[in-house]
Amino acid sequence: MKLLPQIQVEGGAEWLARTATQCLIDEARLSPKPGLVDSRGNGAHHDLTLSLMERSAHSLTSTFQALAQQSWQRPADIALRQTIGRLGREGEQRMMAATNGVNTHRGAIWALGLLVSAVAMHGGTGGSQQIAATAAELAKLPDDAAPKVFSKGLRATHRYRVPGAREEAQQAFPHVMQRALPQLRLSRMSGSSETHARLDALMAIMTSLTDTCVLSRAGLEGLDAMQDGARAVLNAGGSAHPAGQAALAELDSQMLALNASPGGAADLLAATLFLDRVETTSNRRI
């Protein structure tokens, strides 16, 4: 593949970083999201606010830019995987410093970090399928420097014997590619507003995702409530329809009552918005 001048690499990396950051902010602001922080309030969280989520997103811009720069037109190999892992951990430290120790976007650093790197590996171009497949190649490679500790999400995957964020990436983000992106575009084509299309995409993810954030906070009861409630929204015609809005409000009430927050689904929605924007934006500065 022909190498681009450094100025074009820098421009492409900057665009990817700004886009990833904006997708995190767009996800955070989207309302009404069941159990999640949004423009209405803190959802099921006592330690998160919308302003904190936005500050966290901005703190990650430099990480996304570094990931893109280091990945630009490079092959998927262990050296790159280890570089990505190191940059992701450094980004997590910056996030924690910006939020005074609150985990706002650890899962998003993993998902969006891989996708940003994958786009950069293709020189800033490529369709969503190609990008997701490349991200999966990276996710399957070992990172010997990764800490040998279990996060809450990993503990949930082991306790309930379900796939988590790592498996989602290694399988090329099936909840994004097979559910969220198709639903996002279908809702748009059906005349829904962008807000309703994004909410429908979130519901599509939640219908089948084994969200470890929900499992950690509310167990299998919470997971069943999330999946059943999301299906009810889509079966009622989606969030643009009155019946769908009523089903969404009911799901929100259930999530709050169970102290459940589908943070894994939110991370994948941000990834969905990122892939959609990369694939459809025609004025990228690369």
C-alpha positions as CSV (number, residue, x, y, z in Angstrom):
1,M,0.0,0.0,0.0
2,K,1.4,3.4,-0.9
3,L,2.5,5.4,2.1
4,L,1.0,8.9,2.5
5,P,3.0,12.0,3.4
6,Q,3.2,12.6,7.1
7,I,1.0,15.7,7.0
8,Q,-1.8,13.5,5.6
9,V,-1.3,10.9,8.2
10,E,-1.5,13.5,11.0
11,G,-4.7,14.9,9.4
12,G,-6.3,11.5,9.2
13,A,-5.3,10.6,12.7
14,E,-6.7,13.9,14.0
15,W,-10.0,13.3,12.2
16,L,-10.4,9.8,13.6
17,A,-9.6,11.0,17.1
18,R,-12.2,13.8,16.9
19,T,-14.7,11.5,15.4
20,A,-14.3,8.8,18.1
21,T,-14.5,11.5,20.8
22,Q,-17.7,13.0,19.3
23,C,-19.3,9.5,19.1
24,L,-18.7,9.0,22.8
25,I,-20.3,12.4,23.5
26,D,-23.2,11.7,21.1
27,E,-23.8,8.4,22.9
28,A,-23.7,10.0,26.3
29,R,-26.2,12.8,25.4
30,L,-28.7,10.4,23.6
31,S,-32.0,10.4,25.5
32,P,-33.9,8.6,26.9
33,K,-31.6,5.7,27.5
34,P,-32.8,3.0,30.0
35,G,-30.7,3.0,33.2
36,L,-27.9,5.0,31.5
37,V,-26.5,8.5,32.0
38,D,-28.2,10.8,29.4
39,S,-29.4,14.4,29.0
40,R,-32.1,13.7,31.6
41,G,-29.9,12.5,34.5
42,N,-27.6,9.9,35.9
43,G,-29.7,6.8,35.3
44,A,-28.8,4.0,37.7
45,H,-25.5,5.6,38.6
46,H,-24.6,7.5,41.7
47,D,-21.0,8.4,40.6
48,L,-21.6,9.4,37.0
49,T,-23.0,12.6,35.4
50,L,-23.3,13.7,31.8
51,S,-20.6,16.4,32.3
52,L,-18.3,13.8,33.7
53,M,-18.9,11.5,30.7
54,E,-18.1,14.4,28.4
55,R,-15.0,15.3,30.3
56,S,-13.9,11.7,30.1
57,A,-14.5,11.6,26.3
58,H,-12.4,14.7,25.7
59,S,-9.6,13.2,27.8
60,L,-9.4,10.3,25.4
61,T,-8.9,12.4,22.2
62,S,-5.1,12.3,22.5
63,T,-5.2,8.5,23.0
64,F,-7.3,7.9,19.9
65,Q,-5.0,10.2,17.9
66,A,-1.9,8.3,19.1
67,L,-3.6,5.0,18.3
68,A,-4.3,6.2,14.7
69,Q,-0.8,7.5,14.2
70,Q,0.9,4.4,15.4
71,S,-1.4,2.1,13.4
72,W,-1.3,4.0,10.1
73,Q,-0.9,1.5,7.2
74,R,0.7,-1.1,9.5
75,P,-0.1,-4.8,9.4
76,A,-1.8,-6.6,12.3
77,D,1.0,-8.2,14.2
78,I,2.0,-8.7,17.8
79,A,4.2,-5.5,17.9
80,L,1.3,-3.4,16.9
81,R,-1.1,-5.2,19.3
82,Q,1.3,-4.5,22.1
83,T,1.6,-0.8,21.2
84,I,-2.1,-0.5,21.1
85,G,-2.4,-2.2,24.5
86,R,0.1,0.2,26.0
87,L,-1.5,3.3,24.5
88,G,-4.9,2.1,25.7
89,R,-3.7,1.6,29.2
90,E,-2.1,5.1,29.2
91,G,-5.4,6.4,27.9
92,E,-7.2,4.7,30.8
93,Q,-4.9,6.4,33.3
94,R,-5.7,9.8,31.7
95,M,-9.4,9.0,31.9
96,M,-9.1,8.1,35.5
97,A,-7.2,11.3,36.2
98,A,-9.9,13.3,34.4
99,T,-12.7,11.6,36.3
100,N,-11.1,11.4,39.8
101,G,-10.9,7.7,39.6
102,V,-14.4,6.9,38.2
103,N,-14.5,4.3,35.4
104,T,-16.5,6.1,32.7
105,H,-15.1,4.6,29.4
106,R,-12.9,1.6,30.0
107,G,-15.0,-0.6,27.7
108,A,-15.2,2.1,25.1
109,I,-11.4,2.5,25.1
110,W,-11.2,-1.2,24.1
111,A,-13.9,-1.1,21.4
112,L,-13.2,2.3,19.9
113,G,-9.5,2.0,20.3
114,L,-9.5,-1.2,18.2
115,L,-11.7,0.3,15.6
116,V,-9.7,3.6,15.3
117,S,-6.6,1.5,14.9
118,A,-8.2,-0.7,12.3
119,V,-9.3,2.3,10.2
120,A,-5.8,3.7,10.4
121,M,-4.3,0.4,9.3
122,H,-6.3,0.8,6.1
123,G,-5.1,4.4,5.6
124,G,-8.2,6.0,6.8
125,T,-10.6,4.3,4.4
126,G,-12.6,1.1,4.2
127,G,-16.1,-0.2,4.8
128,S,-17.4,-1.2,8.1
129,Q,-17.1,-5.0,7.5
130,Q,-13.4,-4.6,6.5
131,I,-12.7,-2.4,9.5
132,A,-14.5,-4.7,12.0
133,A,-12.6,-7.7,10.6
134,T,-9.3,-6.0,11.0
135,A,-10.2,-5.0,14.5
136,A,-10.9,-8.6,15.2
137,E,-7.5,-9.6,13.9
138,L,-6.0,-7.3,16.4
139,A,-8.2,-8.4,19.3
140,K,-7.1,-12.0,18.7
141,L,-3.4,-11.2,19.1
142,P,-1.8,-11.6,22.5
143,D,-0.6,-8.6,24.6
144,D,1.8,-10.0,27.2
145,A,2.0,-6.7,29.0
146,A,-1.8,-6.7,29.8
147,P,-2.4,-6.7,33.5
148,K,-3.4,-10.1,34.9
149,V,-6.3,-8.9,37.0
150,F,-10.0,-9.4,36.5
151,S,-12.3,-6.5,35.9
152,K,-15.9,-6.5,36.9
153,G,-16.8,-7.4,33.4
154,L,-14.3,-10.3,33.2
155,R,-15.6,-11.6,36.6
156,A,-19.1,-11.6,35.2
157,T,-18.1,-13.5,32.0
158,H,-16.5,-16.2,34.2
159,R,-19.3,-16.4,36.7
160,Y,-22.1,-16.6,34.2
161,R,-20.0,-18.3,31.5
162,V,-21.0,-15.8,28.8
163,P,-19.0,-13.9,26.2
164,G,-17.9,-10.3,27.0
165,A,-16.2,-7.4,25.4
166,R,-13.1,-9.3,24.4
167,E,-15.1,-12.0,22.6
168,E,-17.3,-9.3,20.9
169,A,-14.2,-7.7,19.4
170,Q,-12.6,-11.1,18.5
171,Q,-15.8,-12.0,16.6
172,A,-15.7,-8.7,14.6
173,F,-18.4,-6.9,16.7
174,P,-21.5,-9.0,15.7
175,H,-23.8,-6.8,17.7
176,V,-22.7,-3.8,15.8
177,M,-22.5,-5.3,12.4
178,Q,-25.5,-7.6,12.4
179,R,-27.8,-5.7,14.7
180,A,-27.1,-2.1,15.5
181,L,-25.8,-0.7,12.1
182,P,-28.6,-2.4,10.1
183,Q,-31.2,-1.1,12.6
184,L,-29.8,2.4,12.6
185,R,-30.0,2.6,8.9
186,L,-33.4,0.9,8.7
187,S,-34.9,3.4,11.2
188,R,-33.5,6.3,9.2
189,M,-34.9,4.9,6.0
190,S,-38.3,4.5,7.7
191,G,-38.3,8.3,8.4
192,S,-37.3,8.2,12.1
193,S,-35.3,11.1,13.5
194,E,-31.6,10.6,14.2
195,T,-32.3,10.4,17.9
196,H,-34.9,7.7,17.4
197,A,-32.7,5.8,14.9
198,R,-29.9,5.8,17.5
199,L,-32.2,4.6,20.3
200,D,-33.5,1.8,18.0
201,A,-29.9,0.8,17.3
202,L,-29.2,0.7,21.1
203,M,-32.3,-1.5,21.5
204,A,-31.1,-3.8,18.8
205,I,-27.9,-4.3,20.7
206,M,-29.7,-4.9,24.0
207,T,-32.0,-7.6,22.6
208,S,-29.2,-10.2,22.7
209,L,-26.0,-8.8,24.2
210,T,-24.8,-10.5,27.4
211,D,-24.1,-7.1,28.9
212,T,-21.6,-7.7,31.7
213,C,-22.3,-4.3,33.2
214,V,-25.9,-5.4,33.8
215,L,-24.8,-8.9,35.0
216,S,-22.4,-7.3,37.5
217,R,-25.1,-5.1,38.9
218,A,-28.3,-7.1,38.6
219,G,-27.5,-10.7,37.6
220,L,-29.5,-12.8,35.2
221,E,-32.7,-11.1,36.3
222,G,-31.4,-7.8,35.1
223,L,-30.1,-9.3,31.8
224,D,-33.5,-10.9,31.1
225,A,-35.3,-7.6,31.8
226,M,-33.0,-5.7,29.5
227,Q,-33.3,-8.1,26.6
228,D,-37.0,-8.6,26.9
229,G,-37.6,-4.9,27.3
230,A,-35.5,-4.0,24.3
231,R,-37.3,-6.5,22.2
232,A,-40.7,-5.0,23.3
233,V,-39.5,-1.6,22.1
234,L,-38.6,-2.8,18.6
235,N,-41.7,-5.1,18.4
236,A,-43.8,-2.0,19.1
237,G,-42.4,-0.3,16.1
238,G,-39.4,1.4,17.7
239,S,-38.8,4.5,19.7
240,A,-40.5,6.8,17.2
241,H,-43.9,5.2,17.8
242,P,-46.0,5.9,20.8
243,A,-46.2,2.2,21.8
244,G,-42.5,1.9,21.4
245,Q,-42.0,5.0,23.6
246,A,-44.2,3.5,26.3
247,A,-42.2,0.2,26.1
248,L,-38.9,2.2,26.4
249,A,-40.2,4.1,29.4
250,E,-41.2,0.8,31.0
251,L,-37.7,-0.6,30.3
252,D,-36.2,2.5,31.9
253,S,-38.2,2.0,35.0
254,Q,-37.2,-1.7,35.2
255,M,-33.5,-0.9,34.8
256,L,-33.7,1.8,37.5
257,A,-35.6,-0.5,39.9
258,L,-32.9,-3.2,39.4
259,N,-30.0,-0.7,39.6
260,A,-29.0,-2.0,36.2
261,S,-27.1,0.0,33.6
262,P,-26.3,-1.5,30.2
263,G,-22.9,0.1,29.9
264,G,-21.7,-2.6,27.5
265,A,-24.5,-1.8,25.1
266,A,-23.7,1.9,25.3
267,D,-20.0,1.2,24.4
268,L,-21.2,-0.7,21.4
269,L,-23.6,2.0,20.4
270,A,-20.6,4.5,20.4
271,A,-18.7,2.0,18.2
272,T,-21.8,1.8,15.9
273,L,-21.9,5.6,15.5
274,F,-18.2,5.6,14.8
275,L,-18.3,3.0,12.0
276,D,-21.4,4.7,10.5
277,R,-19.6,8.0,10.4
278,V,-16.4,6.7,9.0
279,E,-18.2,4.8,6.3
280,T,-20.6,7.6,5.3
281,T,-18.7,10.8,5.8
282,S,-17.4,12.0,2.4
283,N,-15.4,15.0,3.5
284,R,-12.8,13.2,5.6
285,R,-9.5,15.1,5.8
286,I,-7.0,12.4,5.1
